[in-house]
Amino acid sequence: MTKEKSRQKSGPSQVRIIGGQWRGRKLPFDGGSDLRPTSGRTRETLFNWLRPRIRNAQVLDLFAGSGSLGLEALSQGASHATFVDTDSRTIAALRANVANLGIGGRCSIIKADAMHFLKRMTEPVDIVFLDPPFREPERLIQSVTHLLEHHLVRDCLYLESGDQSLIDQLADVPGLSAYRQTRSGDAYAGLLEIEQ
């Protein structure tokens, strides 16, 4: 989830869980905080790709925004999700949704800058969701570079960007290989595997 200009200026918005335990559940988030949640169609495609990998996985939803990727992962069988975002309203909405779902024991919600968080991160996770603001492509590059250099992801990275060439460039980074790619509107997405 990234902070891009939203068509909706203010007031609550909702994301719908696509599958798993809370399939069809609508979760509110503050549309006034300029979030651009990953589209339902893209999430459905992504979690079809992740189906063999998601059960009992530990996931990191960096640049979490509405938290739809991490919450979808938990709904579909992930054991734990860590959500990281800098916006106070976003963090409050995430905490409320986690409380309403009764899954506080399966989540960590951290208010921090993504790179500051990554520099303190010591234990690897299985899957990382990376959807920074499209206007800040360097944040995607920095995050991927740090995760790989410090061996902080075991299985795969999901990347979302407004630039297809950036996804292709990162898929060519040593240690990564492209698994699948898709597009929805102006958003390009790729699932990249960690080479063993």
DAFENVEN-V994674 format. One record per backbone hydrogen bond with DSSP energy under -1.0 kcal/mol. NH is the residue of the N-H (numbers start at 1). CO is the residue of the C=O. E is the energy in kcal/mol with one decimal. If there is no record, write none. Layout:
NH_CO_E + NH_CO_E
This chain:
2_36_-1.1 + 4_2_-1.1 + 13_29_-3.4 + 15_27_-2.3 + 17_25_-2.8 + 21_75_-2.8 + 23_20_-1.7 + 24_17_-2.9 + 25_22_-2.6 + 27_15_-3.2 + 29_13_-2.5 + 31_11_-1.3 + 31_29_-1.0 + 33_30_-2.0 + 36_2_-2.7 + 43_39_-2.6 + 44_40_-2.4 + 45_41_-2.2 + 46_42_-3.0 + 47_43_-2.7 + 48_44_-1.4 + 49_45_-1.9 + 50_46_-2.1 + 53_50_-2.7 + 54_50_-2.0 + 56_77_-3.2 + 57_54_-2.3 + 59_80_-2.8 + 60_127_-2.1 + 61_82_-3.4 + 62_129_-1.7 + 64_84_-2.8 + 67_64_-2.6 + 71_67_-2.9 + 72_68_-1.9 + 73_69_-2.2 + 74_70_-2.1 + 75_71_-2.4 + 76_72_-1.9 + 77_74_-1.5 + 78_73_-2.8 + 79_57_-1.8 + 80_57_-1.4 + 81_106_-2.3 + 82_59_-2.1 + 83_108_-3.3 + 84_61_-2.2 + 85_110_-1.9 + 91_87_-2.3 + 92_88_-2.3 + 93_89_-2.4 + 94_90_-2.4 + 95_91_-2.5 + 96_92_-2.1 + 97_93_-2.4 + 98_94_-2.6 + 99_95_-2.3 + 100_96_-2.5 + 101_97_-1.9 + 103_98_-2.0 + 106_103_-2.1 + 107_104_-1.2 + 108_81_-2.0 + 110_83_-3.2 + 112_85_-1.6 + 117_113_-2.6 + 118_114_-2.7 + 119_115_-2.2 + 120_117_-1.0 + 125_152_-2.2 + 126_58_-2.1 + 127_58_-1.7 + 128_156_-1.8 + 129_60_-3.2 + 130_158_-3.0 + 136_133_-2.1 + 139_136_-1.7 + 141_137_-1.7 + 142_138_-2.8 + 143_139_-2.1 + 144_140_-2.4 + 145_141_-2.5 + 146_142_-2.4 + 147_143_-2.6 + 148_144_-2.3 + 149_145_-2.7 + 150_146_-2.1 + 151_148_-1.3 + 152_147_-2.7 + 154_125_-2.8 + 155_126_-1.9 + 156_126_-1.8 + 157_192_-2.8 + 158_128_-3.0 + 159_190_-2.9 + 160_130_-1.8 + 161_188_-2.7 + 167_163_-1.3 + 168_164_-2.3 + 169_165_-2.5 + 170_166_-2.3 + 171_167_-1.9 + 173_170_-1.4 + 176_173_-2.1 + 177_193_-1.8 + 179_191_-2.5 + 180_191_-1.5 + 182_189_-2.4 + 184_187_-2.6 + 187_184_-2.0 + 188_161_-3.5 + 189_182_-2.7 + 190_159_-2.3 + 191_180_-2.9 + 192_157_-3.1 + 193_177_-3.0 + 194_155_-2.9 + 195_175_-2.5
